[in-house]
Amino acid sequence: MPQQNLFQILESRKVKALIFDLDGVITQTAKLHASAWKSMFDAYLQQRGEKEGKTYPPLEIATDYRRYLDGMPRTDGVRNFLASRGITLPEGSPTDAPGTETVAGIGNLKNKHFQETLLREGVEVYPDAAAFLKAMQRGYRIAVISASKNCQAILAAAGLEAFFEVRVDGVVAEALKLRGKPQPDVFLEAARRLGIAPKQAAVFEDAQAGVAAGKAGGFALVVGIDRTNQAEELLANGADLVLQEFPTQQDMMNTSTKQVQRHDGKTLSSALNKVQELLQGKTPAVFLDYDGCLSPIVKDPAKAFMSEPMRQTLQKLASRCPVAVVSGRDRADVAKLVQLDNLYFAGSHGFDISGPNNMHTEPGGAAAAVPALDQAQQELNERLRDVPGVLVERKRYAIAVHYRNVPEEQVSKVLDVTHEVLAKHEALKPGPGKMVLELKPNLDWHKGKAVHWLLQELHLNKPGIIPLYIGDDLTDEDAFAALQGEGIGILVGEHDEETAATYRLENVEEVQAFLEALSEQVKH
């Protein structure tokens, strides 16, 4: 199955969380584990064979490691491999000294070999996995599982700890008495800790036992990561699709053939003195976010007022070219703040659109999500009512949970509760922003699609028109991406991710200066 289909599948199956195996999927520690197993077992088999006067075949990484050891808890691996050689040992105790002739002692000896190898050779991270994790943080909750008791040390050494909200490793599995793969226990525990049902999560595994565990757990999607040419085996054990490597960030942002370029926003050139250059003799169609662009960001969203000079500039520009405000706010709310009747307004991220001459439509089908939004609002109000500074703002087709004014030590509680509520409603999906987490209809609709809809509806898809989109938030990235190659994206200030915008403005004051210059350039 083509890689670019992964994102369409995640969307169609309403996946909200991603659960990754560590070894062989994200880090290249699988070969360190294999090397440690081989050196330990080969020495043990040789010593035992000399005592018994017989020859035991050494461990073959290409076959034995995959079949008996890969992805298994350490003691299970010891039992499995020794059984393949006709050897049975007493279980022993977890405190047995490394090398004691028990299952636990042999397992502890393997761990000693692994730690020595790790210290000597370090941790290698698959670059495609690291890039994929960074890109997927925007829209998904993420967990890591591992049979290894060294998982935390490996993540720390690789600089990967910050990517994962939840870690279920060999230490956790032993404490909770979770069964190893191919049983689904560790994956189910990761989903439980994320507050996500298995049918809302995707599993990424490189081991045959791992994909079998994902399938047994009833997860929405089981993706086999084929680093060692075992695609057929992964599919046979339950993988829904197999990838040789993770898709790139460009693939992630575009499931079509369009390639979106992203950059560090700080490196973009200013748009302030380049109006004539940007227009190229064309008439602009101007789309703007409200908060952070037409009005400064303030602690209380209800007090985000636009200045009178900005209003006059916007009115003048709207008299000379099409202008639309595209906001996460309710359409009626943003229209009331702007107080101009010659603009178009796309509220709720484009689910609710109005304009001059009594234009009004609700593309995207968000009305179906209203019951889920009503219930989620009630749950959030009840569970967060004692958190100081939190604001649960209900919009027509979204709920914004603002934590800008929440004490730092309670921010994690706000995020955890919001994600838990979100997990209960398949009709909703997360929408991250600046110090806010939104619950939105789980539909394939966003600001970029709203902009394309307006361009089509207003007959602006023609050679003499150039679309400009000005925004400051992560939610504006969909519009920047949609207009690449067709128009101009302008980022105001900065956010924490790379941007698909092509120019930047520093603040609201520069936005006004730019709009004023734009107005003069298109003056009739």
FIVOSE-374413 format. One line per 5 residues: number of its first residue (from 1); their letters; for each residue x, y, z of C-alpha. Coordinates in Angstrom, 3 decimals. Example, Ala and Ser with C-alpha at 12.3 -4.5 7.8 and 13.67 -1.06 7.14 Angstrom:
1> as> 12.300 -4.500 7.800  13.670 -1.060 7.140 $
This chain:
1> mpqqn> 0.000 0.000 0.000  1.511 3.407 -0.926  2.963 5.397 1.980  0.989 8.521 1.228  -2.222 6.630 1.993 $
6> lfqil> -1.270 6.357 5.679  -2.658 9.784 6.497  -5.899 9.172 4.649  -6.302 5.947 6.629  -5.595 7.669 9.959 $
11> esrkv> -8.222 10.269 9.095  -10.816 7.816 7.811  -10.472 5.551 10.860  -10.696 8.560 13.212  -7.391 7.770 14.885 $
16> kalif> -6.548 10.074 17.809  -3.449 8.402 19.290  -0.286 6.705 18.024  1.494 3.948 19.957  5.063 3.154 18.870 $
21> dldgv> 7.277 0.227 19.689  10.771 1.521 20.466  13.372 -0.988 19.331  13.547 -1.330 15.566  10.859 1.272 14.956 $
26> itqta> 12.298 4.474 16.429  15.741 3.476 17.631  18.212 1.052 16.139  18.699 -0.695 19.462  17.211 -3.872 18.001 $
31> klhas> 20.620 -4.761 16.590  22.198 -3.979 19.980  19.700 -6.338 21.633  20.376 -8.979 18.993  24.133 -8.614 19.483 $
36> awksm> 23.776 -8.880 23.266  21.558 -11.960 22.997  23.952 -13.644 20.583  27.132 -13.010 22.561  25.473 -14.167 25.782 $
41> fdayl> 23.702 -17.254 24.403  26.625 -18.418 22.240  28.940 -18.362 25.258  26.378 -20.136 27.450  25.617 -22.820 24.846 $
46> qqrge> 29.313 -23.489 24.298  29.985 -23.839 28.037  26.950 -26.083 28.539  27.839 -28.173 25.514  31.371 -28.748 26.808 $
51> kegkt> 29.993 -29.941 30.144  27.479 -32.284 28.487  29.741 -33.465 25.672  27.389 -32.229 22.932  27.123 -29.358 20.467 $
56> ypple> 24.339 -26.769 20.578  23.750 -24.668 17.440  24.612 -20.985 18.097  21.998 -18.256 17.887  21.279 -17.124 14.314 $
61> iatdy> 20.194 -13.480 14.333  18.472 -13.702 10.941  16.110 -16.451 12.096  16.296 -17.154 15.831  16.215 -13.521 16.972 $
66> rryld> 13.053 -12.705 15.016  11.314 -15.950 15.916  12.096 -16.303 19.618  13.354 -12.983 21.008  12.332 -9.886 19.077 $
71> gmprt> 9.853 -7.766 21.025  9.512 -10.310 23.854  9.956 -9.690 27.577  13.435 -10.797 28.553  12.432 -13.911 30.509 $
76> dgvrn> 10.052 -15.016 27.755  12.907 -14.678 25.285  15.188 -16.835 27.436  12.544 -19.573 27.707  11.656 -19.430 24.008 $
81> flasr> 15.202 -19.685 22.708  16.404 -22.329 25.147  13.324 -24.427 24.376  14.333 -24.326 20.695  17.587 -25.986 21.785 $
86> gitlp> 15.816 -28.503 24.022  16.933 -26.811 27.240  14.724 -26.123 30.254  15.916 -24.128 33.256  14.318 -23.317 36.621 $
91> egspt> 12.680 -19.884 36.749  14.839 -18.487 39.541  14.361 -15.018 41.024  14.641 -11.518 39.498  17.502 -10.913 41.940 $
96> dapgt> 19.576 -13.850 40.623  23.130 -12.815 39.800  23.851 -12.437 36.052  24.864 -15.833 34.710  23.062 -17.914 37.342 $
101> etvag> 21.725 -20.954 35.512  18.093 -19.951 35.816  15.748 -18.150 33.435  16.103 -14.978 35.501  19.877 -15.303 35.848 $
106> ignlk> 20.411 -15.811 32.119  18.100 -12.878 31.425  20.057 -10.683 33.835  23.280 -11.680 32.092  21.785 -10.611 28.762 $
111> nkhfq> 20.850 -7.247 30.290  24.440 -6.811 31.488  25.686 -7.509 27.955  23.157 -5.029 26.532  24.082 -2.223 28.929 $
116> etllr> 27.754 -2.693 28.156  27.016 -2.605 24.432  24.801 0.469 24.829  27.517 2.290 26.787  30.119 1.338 24.219 $
121> egvev> 28.168 2.011 21.013  25.497 4.546 22.023  21.959 4.917 20.629  21.112 5.396 16.981  17.764 6.917 16.040 $
126> ypdaa> 16.084 6.340 12.698  15.937 9.852 11.150  12.616 9.133 9.422  11.053 8.104 12.748  12.324 11.195 14.586 $
131> aflka> 10.952 13.498 11.862  7.626 11.646 11.842  7.265 11.934 15.629  7.927 15.672 15.522  5.424 16.201 12.740 $
136> mqrgy> 2.678 14.084 14.325  2.800 15.850 17.705  0.452 18.540 16.408  -2.618 16.383 16.058  -2.128 13.143 17.987 $
141> riavi> -1.420 11.826 21.469  1.683 9.642 21.455  2.903 6.700 23.562  5.880 4.355 23.422  5.995 0.701 24.444 $
146> saskn> 8.970 -1.590 24.854  9.712 -4.975 26.355  13.038 -3.532 27.517  13.598 -2.407 31.097  16.153 0.024 29.667 $
151> cqail> 13.531 1.975 27.717  13.750 5.184 29.753  17.554 5.215 29.596  17.447 4.688 25.836  14.941 7.517 25.317 $
156> aaagl> 17.014 9.848 27.473  20.239 8.969 25.652  18.519 9.549 22.299  16.870 12.827 23.378  13.382 11.461 22.663 $
161> eaffe> 11.653 11.610 26.063  9.666 14.781 25.267  7.840 13.132 22.360  5.923 10.658 24.529  3.142 11.325 27.010 $
166> vrvdg> 3.073 7.682 28.098  5.734 4.977 28.406  4.865 1.318 29.044  8.111 -0.640 29.226  9.516 -3.769 30.826 $
171> vvaea> 9.556 -2.139 34.255  5.864 -1.217 34.036  4.944 -4.600 32.559  6.653 -6.456 35.404  5.025 -4.277 38.067 $
176> lklrg> 1.549 -4.769 36.575  2.169 -8.398 35.575  1.329 -7.641 31.945  1.739 -10.492 29.507  4.282 -10.076 26.739 $
181> kpqpd> 3.680 -10.035 22.998  1.895 -11.516 21.098  -0.591 -10.730 23.879  -1.851 -7.132 23.561  -1.450 -6.167 27.242 $
186> vflea> 1.253 -3.492 26.881  -0.561 -1.775 24.009  -3.858 -1.826 25.884  -2.172 -0.351 28.963  -0.663 2.449 26.842 $
191> arrlg> -4.082 3.237 25.383  -5.623 3.207 28.849  -3.042 5.667 30.140  -3.662 7.930 27.161  -7.386 7.849 27.874 $
196> iapkq> -8.001 6.492 24.360  -10.010 3.445 23.271  -8.049 0.888 21.188  -10.323 1.574 18.212  -9.083 5.193 18.317 $
201> aavfe> -5.359 4.333 18.251  -2.809 3.118 15.699  0.074 0.777 16.530  3.508 0.944 14.839  5.564 -2.249 15.183 $
206> daqag> 8.524 -3.947 13.531  8.213 -7.346 15.227  5.943 -10.160 14.107  4.811 -10.705 17.690  4.165 -6.958 17.966 $
211> vaagk> 1.818 -6.712 15.001  0.043 -9.834 16.232  -0.424 -8.095 19.598  -1.771 -4.964 17.935  -4.250 -7.020 15.949 $
216> aggfa> -5.337 -8.958 19.020  -5.946 -5.704 20.886  -8.545 -4.481 18.392  -6.636 -1.322 17.437  -7.867 0.884 14.613 $
221> lvvgi> -4.723 0.387 12.558  -1.645 -1.821 12.860  1.305 -0.568 10.813  4.273 -2.848 10.256  7.626 -1.055 9.955 $
226> drtnq> 9.798 -3.282 7.796  13.435 -2.516 8.572  14.658 -6.064 7.849  12.813 -7.321 4.734  10.022 -9.217 6.480 $
231> aeell> 6.979 -7.549 4.927  5.225 -10.832 4.164  5.662 -12.065 7.733  4.368 -8.790 9.190  1.280 -8.918 6.985 $
236> angad> 0.719 -12.575 7.841  0.798 -11.741 11.564  -1.832 -9.009 11.334  -0.343 -5.775 9.961  -2.919 -3.715 8.040 $
241> lvlqe> -0.141 -2.164 5.973  3.647 -2.288 5.916  6.034 0.632 5.410  9.766 0.381 4.857  10.173 3.835 6.381 $
246> fptqq> 7.971 6.554 7.810  6.511 9.111 5.402  8.203 12.492 5.257  6.784 15.715 6.696  5.824 16.807 3.191 $
251> dmmnt> 3.915 13.552 2.714  2.204 14.083 6.051  0.994 17.568 5.220  -0.105 16.580 1.730  -1.742 13.292 0.900 $
256> stkqv> -2.049 14.553 -2.659  0.868 15.135 -5.032  1.290 18.747 -3.888  4.557 19.277 -2.014  4.358 21.835 0.792 $
261> qrhdg> 7.565 23.599 1.767  8.024 24.520 5.437  10.570 26.781 7.068  11.614 28.296 10.361  9.340 31.346 10.628 $
266> ktlss> 12.204 33.488 11.948  14.076 33.125 8.660  11.255 34.460 6.455  11.587 37.823 4.748  9.343 40.654 5.869 $
271> alnkv> 6.335 41.381 3.657  6.130 44.982 4.866  8.008 46.718 2.076  7.297 44.200 -0.688  3.662 44.875 -1.523 $
276> qellq> 4.252 45.688 -5.170  6.560 42.707 -5.561  4.005 40.355 -3.983  1.076 41.488 -6.091  2.887 41.173 -9.440 $
281> gktpa> 0.322 43.507 -10.983  -2.629 41.398 -9.773  -5.597 42.257 -7.561  -5.382 40.674 -4.100  -8.040 38.614 -2.378 $
286> vfldy> -7.165 39.073 1.291  -7.869 36.525 4.046  -6.954 37.249 7.674  -7.194 35.641 11.059  -8.593 37.938 13.763 $
291> dgcls> -6.769 37.312 17.048  -3.086 38.155 16.760  -3.543 39.791 13.357  -6.317 42.409 13.563  -6.264 42.531 17.355 $
296> pivkd> -3.475 41.763 19.835  -3.658 38.528 21.815  -5.130 39.304 25.264  -5.797 37.249 28.385  -9.575 37.557 28.021 $
301> pakaf> -10.738 36.700 24.455  -13.874 38.798 25.014  -11.662 41.894 25.281  -9.741 41.377 22.029  -10.894 44.651 20.471 $
306> msepm> -9.708 45.939 17.123  -8.443 49.526 17.077  -10.362 52.177 15.183  -7.396 52.923 12.849  -7.236 49.206 11.989 $
311> rqtlq> -10.987 49.184 11.322  -10.670 52.165 8.969  -7.772 50.536 7.120  -9.716 47.297 6.771  -12.830 49.115 5.538 $
316> klasr> -10.832 50.987 2.925  -9.147 47.801 1.712  -12.482 45.947 1.539  -13.851 48.678 -0.718  -11.074 47.959 -3.217 $
321> cpvav> -10.680 44.159 -3.147  -12.309 41.079 -1.535  -11.484 40.739 2.182  -12.445 37.854 4.480  -11.785 37.247 8.166 $
326> vsgrd> -11.176 33.528 8.809  -11.284 32.759 12.519  -11.715 30.031 15.077  -14.207 32.310 16.785  -17.914 32.030 16.108 $
331> radva> -18.849 33.868 12.944  -21.315 36.141 14.758  -18.707 36.924 17.420  -15.973 37.942 14.992  -18.441 39.926 12.849 $
336> klvql> -19.518 41.850 15.957  -15.895 42.635 16.824  -15.030 43.824 13.301  -18.249 45.842 12.766  -17.913 46.112 8.982 $
341> dnlyf> -20.552 44.912 6.541  -18.440 44.799 3.383  -16.332 41.828 4.529  -16.781 38.071 4.393  -16.620 36.147 7.685 $
346> agshg> -15.641 32.491 8.033  -16.174 31.492 11.665  -15.518 28.211 13.475  -12.482 27.574 11.262  -14.618 27.925 8.166 $
351> fdisg> -17.654 25.836 9.119  -19.894 28.927 9.198  -19.525 31.545 6.418  -21.373 34.791 5.710  -20.881 37.867 3.548 $
356> pnnmh> -22.482 40.849 1.822  -25.892 40.549 0.134  -27.212 38.117 2.788  -24.728 35.424 1.905  -24.723 32.621 4.510 $
361> tepgg> -23.705 28.971 4.294  -22.319 26.227 6.512  -20.023 24.008 4.426  -18.218 21.076 6.007  -21.173 19.430 7.791 $
366> aaaav> -20.295 20.510 11.344  -23.919 20.521 12.554  -23.741 16.755 13.099  -21.133 17.270 15.828  -23.277 19.599 17.969 $
371> paldq> -24.578 16.876 20.360  -21.012 15.707 21.057  -19.900 19.299 21.606  -22.774 19.880 24.037  -21.863 16.822 26.075 $
376> aqqel> -18.124 17.573 26.009  -18.773 21.129 27.156  -20.724 19.882 30.172  -17.992 17.379 31.065  -15.213 19.962 30.760 $
381> nerlr> -17.068 22.498 32.866  -17.623 19.936 35.605  -14.076 18.542 35.659  -12.210 21.851 35.289  -14.379 24.130 37.420 $
386> dvpgv> -11.882 24.109 40.304  -8.824 24.950 38.148  -7.953 28.642 38.560  -7.588 30.648 35.348  -8.994 28.034 32.974 $
391> lverk> -11.565 29.193 30.436  -13.835 26.722 28.648  -15.156 28.795 25.747  -18.051 27.267 23.845  -18.355 28.253 20.241 $
396> ryaia> -21.000 27.218 17.744  -18.910 24.405 16.295  -15.981 24.124 18.700  -14.904 24.284 22.327  -11.740 26.202 23.185 $
401> vhyrn> -10.033 25.316 26.449  -7.781 28.290 27.246  -4.953 27.713 29.746  -2.955 30.923 29.292  -3.931 32.062 32.806 $
406> vpeeq> -3.681 28.668 34.501  -0.871 28.191 37.082  1.978 26.278 35.449  1.697 23.345 37.837  -1.940 22.756 36.781 $
411> vskvl> -1.556 23.059 32.997  -0.918 19.322 32.662  -4.187 18.598 34.467  -6.106 20.835 32.045  -4.532 19.109 29.037 $
416> dvthe> -5.049 15.609 30.458  -8.714 16.242 31.265  -9.336 17.794 27.853  -7.737 14.832 26.065  -9.713 12.379 28.204 $
421> vlakh> -12.982 14.109 27.316  -11.935 14.231 23.674  -11.220 10.495 23.676  -14.839 9.762 24.626  -16.264 11.463 21.540 $
426> ealkp> -15.440 10.033 18.125  -17.230 12.974 16.501  -14.553 15.365 17.796  -10.828 15.890 17.183  -8.155 18.122 18.753 $
431> gpgkm> -7.160 21.505 17.385  -3.995 22.890 19.032  -3.222 26.612 19.201  -1.353 29.182 21.276  -2.093 28.310 24.932 $
436> vlelk> -5.402 26.789 23.871  -6.611 23.304 22.955  -9.765 23.081 20.885  -12.283 20.308 20.395  -13.536 20.473 16.815 $
441> pnldw> -15.763 18.344 14.586  -13.819 15.328 13.376  -14.285 16.264 9.738  -11.956 16.900 6.828  -12.470 20.665 6.924 $
446> hkgka> -10.194 23.503 8.030  -9.218 27.091 7.265  -7.419 26.098 4.074  -10.508 24.401 2.678  -12.638 27.372 3.704 $
451> vhwll> -10.324 29.698 1.779  -10.525 27.471 -1.309  -14.314 27.354 -0.958  -14.530 31.161 -0.852  -12.202 31.545 -3.826 $
456> qelhl> -14.436 29.207 -5.808  -17.753 30.663 -4.591  -16.696 34.278 -5.233  -15.261 33.430 -8.667  -11.776 34.508 -7.632 $
461> nkpgi> -9.965 31.561 -9.218  -8.720 33.509 -12.208  -5.361 34.787 -13.482  -5.829 38.421 -12.408  -6.358 37.540 -8.709 $
466> iplyi> -3.709 36.623 -6.145  -4.875 35.286 -2.733  -3.069 36.515 0.400  -3.538 34.856 3.778  -2.316 36.525 6.974 $
471> gddlt> -2.325 34.487 10.197  -0.412 33.942 13.413  -1.588 30.580 14.782  -1.028 26.880 14.161  -4.584 26.689 12.812 $
476> dedaf> -3.549 29.082 10.028  -0.965 26.604 8.739  -3.679 24.741 6.813  -4.408 27.938 4.873  -0.717 28.682 4.274 $
481> aalqg> -0.276 25.155 2.920  -3.405 25.366 0.764  -2.176 28.555 -0.929  1.396 27.509 -1.645  1.951 27.812 -5.361 $
486> egigi> -1.364 29.663 -5.716  -0.955 32.694 -3.466  0.996 34.193 -0.576  1.025 33.137 3.092  2.187 35.685 5.673 $
491> lvgeh> 2.963 34.622 9.245  2.467 37.189 12.008  4.963 36.785 14.848  5.913 33.146 15.364  4.734 29.846 16.816 $
496> deeta> 6.481 26.646 17.850  6.379 24.795 14.515  7.856 25.246 11.063  5.556 27.250 8.806  4.222 26.947 5.270 $
501> atyrl> 4.050 30.753 5.023  6.436 32.494 2.635  6.719 35.916 4.314  6.260 37.325 7.796  5.126 40.388 9.725 $
506> envee> 6.198 41.084 13.297  2.962 42.163 14.974  -0.495 43.745 14.642  1.045 47.160 13.970  2.946 45.780 10.990 $
511> vqafl> -0.236 44.056 9.772  -1.996 47.425 9.707  0.914 49.073 7.900  0.930 46.242 5.357  -2.833 46.479 4.782 $
516> ealse> -2.553 50.237 4.371  0.171 49.829 1.771  -1.859 47.114 0.085  -4.888 49.405 -0.042  -2.862 52.147 -1.692 $
521> qvkh> -1.443 49.721 -4.229  -4.902 48.555 -5.392  -6.495 52.021 -5.242  -8.896 52.527 -8.148 $
